[in-house]
Amino acid sequence: MDHRSGNTRWPAWLRPAPGSSAAAMRAAGHSPWSYAWNLLWSFWVFLGPFFQPVEAGFWWSLALGYPLFLLIFLLSWVRPVAEVGGYVGALVVLTALSMPWNPAGWTYAVFACAMVPYQGSWLASATKMAVIQGLLVLEGIFLHWPWYAFLILVGVCTSTGAGALAGRINWDKNTRLRLSHEQIRQLAATAERERIGRDLHDLLGHTLSLITMKLELSRRLLDRDQAAARRELAEAEEVARHALAEVRAAVTGIRAAGIAAELASAALLLQTSGVQLDQHLQVANLPESIECTLALVLREASTNIARHARATLARVSLTRTGDSVRLCIEDNGHGGIRAAGNGLSGMRERVQALGGRLELDSPPGGGTRLEIDVPLAAPAIVRDVDMPRAGTLASARVRHAT
């Protein structure tokens, strides 16, 4: 809601468009406004009077050129990446027009080199930067600049452009990894649904057919041989109980795979963000409520580490301590988490609903440690109470089928 209300203050052509750098940063969980810090380097264009006398043309070039530079800079950020090449060309033209009146106008070219888009070939991007610098050097020769000015121009433009290009290449690689991560999660979810469907079909298909046959036989025998009808009903009841036990065992297997699958997904997500994950799990076959809650907490915590922690190492451990299970998630990021956001509040509510507790330790600069303790006894009681309901529901379905 905040983003939508903020966007209404700007014209449509200044709002982050799909496919723009600002939209990509927002989708990755970063603030697009952080990019504005780069504008601090543009203040070099104002320093001419501190080093040499200037003429009226200097002030006119600033009054006309700098607002135009700010507009081009903003458009390159909020417009689709496919249009950025045109804004780079516009900055080169602005640089060429500013240099005769303001020698520090070559600062615009530094931004032009930094904005050169990456389209799958670092050589093509580097060639465009070299062309930009070559044109500026030719103009500098025409303006009779001293030789050391060319060294400064080429050195700053090359280092800034190379750094920005390396960042774009890394961003592109991480984006592809994130897409692969989402595809893997979708494929894993599809495969899990198919596996559950096959298991339930194998478990229940033959069993329900057998129960139906026995119930039909007992109904036919009810008037002729009540003893045989009772035997058939007893056997049907025994088959139903056996089927119920098999279903419970299958569901236990599904539950046991939940947190393991979530941990594998978290490892892949953190890897795409340059975070190494150290994992240590000692508990298996958890009750369903605990399994689901801890998996959701792990998902939320790993997402926060990947997006906000600026960490290089994360640790996840799941251990049993007496009659409770403990999940510990920690990282070596910048820490400093004070207020509980929606994600952390949701974690705490889920844990407290199971009678557990959640503790957060996040000193500034000291990383973040999240510790969750959940008792095993309370979920077991809930499970035992629910079992008759499951049996009653199964019996009701059998009666409906007959």
Secondary structure by P-SEA (a helix, b strand, c coil): caaaaaaaacccccccccccaaaaaaaacccccccccccccccccccccccccccaaaaaaaaccaaaaaaaaaaaacccccaaaaaaaaaaaaaaaacccccccaaaaaaaaaaccccccaaaaaaaaaaaaaaaaaaaaaacccaaaaaaaaaaaaaaaaaaaaaaaaaaaaaaaaaaaaaaaaaaaaaaaaaaaaaaaaacaaaaaaaaaaaaaaaaaccccaaaaaaaaaaaaaaaaaaaaaaaaaaaaaaaaaaaaaaaaaaaaaaaacbbbbbbbccccccaaaaaaaaaaaaaaaaaaaccccccbbbbbbbbcccbbbbbbbcccccccccccaaaaaaaaaaaaacbbbbbbbccccbbbbbbbbbaaaaaaaaaaaaaaaaaaaaaaaaaac
